[in-house]
């Protein structure tokens, strides 16, 4: 048995708007045309799908079951149309992001972009801040998300954040000893921010754990082995922001910004740029975090 999608859309419109007249207004059809479509659908289904009174329209038991399947069919058809519809936006976009930005929110946004522009090929690389700068200068990336300490830069803000001291619940600070640190090797902005703040504050420190991977550094901090510097957005279960009671200096604010190549501009690049800017919040995401002091 084949159910006409137009009839299914009319049925869903009646349910969502609560009446034939409003459903007709939504679909640019008369009330009588909507009634005719629903009668035809019920004849095909062999069952009453709606209970009608002078004041309301409600689903029958069969109607509730039918609605669920109708919505699934219409959703699947919509996905199929978007996947194979012709679009003027084609080509490839080379995007670079740092590990500290490449989370679930970014991948979800890129997935939505791919569904909307199926003819665009995305080439996404995850690199260090320095490597992203180098690749943008070399022209091997079209767009890049990167982290900046300065405000006087030309690139638009995607998200504001700040550096924080991150520790695990088992960390024991001993002021008379050098502060144990978990840091990435040079060159690294997190390392520079950390050491610069400690030197300026006149505090002793030593690197006890080194990893180029942020997850490795967070694991070292979670275990209580050392303290690390992270972005406040990266504070996860098992990590806390060290409170002022430890006597550590305040770390600077930073912002993720979208770098754009001036050499190549295509509709595909501009479409992804617009999507990234819309997905960015331009402000720091504040979380309820525990402080140890």
C-alpha positions, -999 to +999 in steps of 0.1 A: +000+000+000+013+035-009+004+066+011+007+098-008+032+121+010+008+151+004-019+133+023+005+125+051+016+161+053-021+172+055-027+147+083+004+159+103-006+196+097-041+189+111-027+173+142+000+200+148-024+229+142-054+213+159-079+219+131-087+217+094-089+254+088-054+262+104-039+232+086-053+246+053-037+280+060-004+263+066-006+244+034-023+271+013-054+249+008-090+254+016-106+237+046-127+215+023-096+204+005-079+194+037-111+175+048-111+157+014-074+146+019-080+133+054-111+113+042-090+098+014-062+089+038-086+073+062-101+053+034-067+040+024-058+032+060-092+015+065-096+032+099-107+064+114-076+084+123-092+115+138-121+122+162-139+154+151-162+176+172-174+211+166-146+224+189-117+200+185-099+174+165-081+146+184-063+114+174-079+080+176-059+051+189-051+041+153-044+077+146-017+079+172+001+049+157-004+063+122+010+097+132+043+081+144+048+063+111+038+093+090+063+115+107+090+089+101+082+086+064+081+124+059+114+128+078+131+101+057+118+117+025+131+151+036+166+137+042+165+119+008+156+152-010+183+172+008+209+145+000+203+144-037+189+178-045+210+199-069+228+228-052+249+256-066+273+252-037+300+226-047+337+220-043+359+214-013+368+234+019+399+228+039+393+236+076+418+235+104+409+234+141+428+229+173+422+200+196+407+223+222+379+233+198+373+200+181+346+187+203+310+174+200+296+208+192+319+213+162+313+178+148+276+182+151+277+215+133+299+200+105+274+171+102+245+196+097+266+215+071+273+183+051+236+174+051+227+209+039+255+210+013+260+174+002+280+185-029+307+201-007+337+180+004+350+189+038+387+183+046+391+188+083+425+186+101+432+189+138+465+206+145+483+227+172+478+265+173+512+271+157+507+245+129+474+261+120+491+295+117+518+281+095+493+263+073+472+294+068+503+313+058+513+286+034+478+286+018+470+250+026+439+259+046+409+279+035+396+285+071+410+278+105+398+282+141+426+293+163+432+307+198+443+342+205+453+361+236+452+395+220+420+414+213+434+436+185+433+410+158+412+412+126+395+378+129+359+375+142+353+359+176+337+324+177+339+318+214+355+335+244+372+315+271+400+318+296+430+298+309+426+282+343+446+260+366+432+225+364+437+199+391+423+165+402+407+158+436+438+140+447+462+169+441+481+180+472+499+213+469+530+218+490+540+255+489+575+248+501+582+226+470+583+234+433+549+233+417+546+200+397+533+207+362+518+187+333+526+205+301+529+201+264+564+205+249+574+238+233+562+256+213+528+256+231+506+286+240+493+268+272+529+262+283+539+298+276+509+311+295+516+288+325+553+294+328+550+331+321+525+336+349+546+315+374+578+334+366+560+368+370+546+356+403+580+344+415+569+308+421+591+277+417+579+251+393+590+219+376+576+199+347+568+164+359+547+152+330+550+160+293+525+152+265+516+168+232+481+155+236+456+176+257+438+144+269+471+131+282+477+163+302+442+162+316+447+125+326+479+135+345+460+163+363+430+140+372+454+115+388+468+142+411+503+138+396+505+174+386+486+206+379+480+218+343+468+248+325+436+243+305+408+263+289+378+266+313+356+249+286+378+218+288+372+212+325+356+178+326+346+152+351+375+145+374+390+180+370+384+211+390+396+247+387+422+254+414+409+282+437+426+313+449+436+295+482+465+279+464+481+313+458+484+308+421+483+338+397+452+346+377+456+334+341+446+355+310+414+354+289+415+342+253+392+338+224+387+314+195+386+332+162+379+323+126+409+329+103+400+332+066+423+329+036+423+360+014+436+340-016+406+318-024+369+327-019+343+303-032+306+298-023+315+266-004+340+284+017+316+313+024+289+288+033+310+271+059+323+304+072+287+315+078+279+283+095+309+285+118+301+321+128+265+312+135+276+282+157+300+304+177+286+322+207+311+350+208+311+348+246+326+326+273+305+295+282+303+296+320+299+264+338+292+255+374+327+244+385+341+234+419+369+255+433+396+241+456+412+267+478 
